[in-house]
Amino acid sequence: MDEQYAEHGGVSAERREKLAAWRDTGAAYPTRYQPRDEIGGLRDTYESLEPGQDADVVHRVAGRVIARREHGKLTFIVLKDMSGELQLFCQLDALGAELYEALRHVDLGDFVGAEGVMMRTRRGELSLRVTSWRLLSKSLRGMPEKYHGLTSVETRYRKRYLDLAANDDSREVFVKRARIIAAVRRFLDDRGFVEVETPILQPLYGGALAKPFITHHNELERDLYLRIATELYLKRCIIGGIDRVYEIGKDFRNEGVSFKHNPEFTMLETYEAYVDYNHVMTMVEEMTAAAAQAVGPLEVTFRGQRIDLTPPWPRLTMRRAIEAETGIDIGADDARTVADLQARVREKGLEGVVPFVPTWGAQVDELFSECVEPRLVQPVFITEHPLETSPFAKKTPADPRFVERFEGFIAGMEVSNAFSELNDPDDQRERFLQQMQDFADGDESAHRLDEDFLEAMEHGMPPTGGMGMGIDRLVMVLTGAPSIRDVILFPALRGQD
């Protein structure tokens, strides 16, 4: 925790005394302060004021006190709202003795409302010449110092309200996040997609390979799962005749935490009937570009790397990507079994880099994750993934070990994942049964058999292109935030003693 915050972070006895005196006035904690002008708008309107000049229109502002100083019969207070900062020019002669003396009870962090006319001081500072003011809320705990901000990462994540109050850059990230999500919605809405909401509490988790969180509903007398994906419910919408459907919502996975993983995260999933994954690739790169342009240029900087998001993005099969980085051809006859593939890994001296796992598809995934993924700096689509790791995708015509799936990578992170969706219920059942065997063999993230979803598929599902995109990771790239915790307002953290 920042030393400056630790020193001033407790409830202050002096501030308690000031609060008690304020309560005695009968005006403590008013319910409103209206009308009110935004500070940023006033600064724009009166930017042309000359030093020593006053305007002739009365304005009211409100915000948090972030700085103050006294100079004889003058008190200068800096007020901040979401739109900007403004100096309050408080004179004894203008306020009268009682109101001016009450300013001594104002501390950093208090919320204050003030009325007056805009002016520019002889030193050139745009200010509000205050004719009346009132205290709106008392800060009983000290705030981080304005010009030092809040630098402790631990405190910034645990006490996000202090981070937002002290760090303009942090607050701007979350403003941009809102604009990015709005741009994504606008992009999809303009193309005829329908936004829906599907259950977060589900009787059976599915739609991804992941470990769930489990809870229990007392009245229903059954365990329920926090969803790991929205996929299977959105496909039910496709089956029901909503040909373009999407959802932006929270998913939950009981897995590890890293700079790009949080157990609770925001996911966009889209499904469109009568298209395949090639169509979806084009949609993803165009949607990403639209989101980027909502907050800045198409060229961004992330973790010190310049990244150009301009479409089109390259397409590269997983087979060729792995071969280019490791010299191992996963499609060759001498790599068709997991034992053969592990032998190739040993031949290339990669056994200390690539963990060995029990299935061929999972081994391919480990090889790609360790040797290829970190090197994918510029946007790229990696296509044709192993069947075993893609239980909802159609097989490629050329080789049934691979499927029509792509993952979109930016800066070494998977940002999107899409399929030509499997719509053959018999094939889907076989995939589920294989996943159940994997689960029995100890793979806790394997997919469970979902009879209700299979029943829905047996009513007929059109050819469909589906996609999932991690909104948090997209925001990371577009804002330059180095960690997923920087783009989630209240990230999951370890408990404190």
Secondary structure, DSSP 8 states (H G I E B T S, - for coil): --HHHHHH-SB-HHHHHHHHHHHHTT-SS-S---S---HHHHHHHTTT--TT-EEEEEEEEEEEEEEEEEETTEEEEEEEETTEEEEEEEEHHHHHHHHHHHGGG--TT-EEEEEEEEEE-TTS-EEEEEEEEEEEE---B----TTT----HHHHHHTHHHHHHH-HHHHHHHHHHHHHHHHHHHHHHHTT-EE----SEESS--SSS---EEEEETTTTEEEEE-S-SHHHHHHHHHTT-SEEEEEEEEE--S--BTTB-SEEEEEEEEEET--HHHHHHHHHHHHHHHHHTTS-SEEEETTEEEE--S---EEEHHHHHHHHHS--TTSGGGSSHHHHHHHHHHTT-TTTS---SSHHHHHHHHHHHHTGGG--S-EEEEEEEGGG-TTB-B-SS-TTEEEEEEEEETTEEEEEEEEB---HHHHHHHHHHHHHHHHTT-TTS----HHHHHHHTT----EEEEEEEHHHHHHHHHT-SSGGGTSSS-------
